[in-house]
Amino acid sequence: MPAVIWIIVLNVAVFVLPYIVKFRSTTAGSVNYLTRLLAKDNEAIDSGQWYRLLTSNYMHTDPFHILFNMYSLWSIGNATITVFRGSSIIFLTIYTLSGISGSYLSKLLSPSPSIGASGAIFGLAGALISYAFMSRDYGMLSNLLFVIGLNLLLPFIQPNLNIDNYGHLGGLIAGLVLGIAFFIFQR
C-alpha cells in the first residue's frame, strides 16, 4: 500500500479512536482527553513531552478539518512521491520532518495549542516548490505558489478559523530545504 495511504489511514485512525474507545465517560470527554494528551502544548513540551511535536500532526478538530487535510495530503503527497521518483522514504522523511519543524516553529512563536497535519502538508508543498524551481517547471511552480499564498492569507481573511500559520511556515521552510536536498541527492 502506498505511503500516502498509510499516513491518511493513521490520521483517520487517530481521529476516530476517541469515538470508538472511550478514554472518558463521554465521547466529548474522550476527544478532549486525547487532544490534551497529544496536542502541541508549549508547557507540556517544555516539561519534556517532546513527542507532541510529532503527535500533534496526527490530531484534527472536526470532520471538515480532517477531510480538508487528507484531501490535500492525497493530492500533494502523491505528487511528491511522483516527482521524487516514487520514493516513499523521501515522502515520509519530508512529511515527518516538516511536521515536526512546523510544530517547533509554532512552539517558539505561538503560545496557543495546535493540532493538524497542515504543517507537514505545507512541507510537502515546499519540497514540490523546490523541485519545480530547480527543474525549471514554472507552470508547477506558479500553481504551487498561488495555492500556498492563498492558504497563508486565509487566517487574515478568516481570523476565527484558528489556523496556526507559524506551523504552516515552519513546515514550508523545512520542506523547501528538504526538497533542495533531495533534488540534489537524486541527480
Summary of the structure (lengths in Angstrom):
residues: 187
radius of gyration: 16.4
end to end distance: 26.7
largest distance: 55.8
contacts: 626
relative contact order: 0.14
helix: 79%
strand: 1%
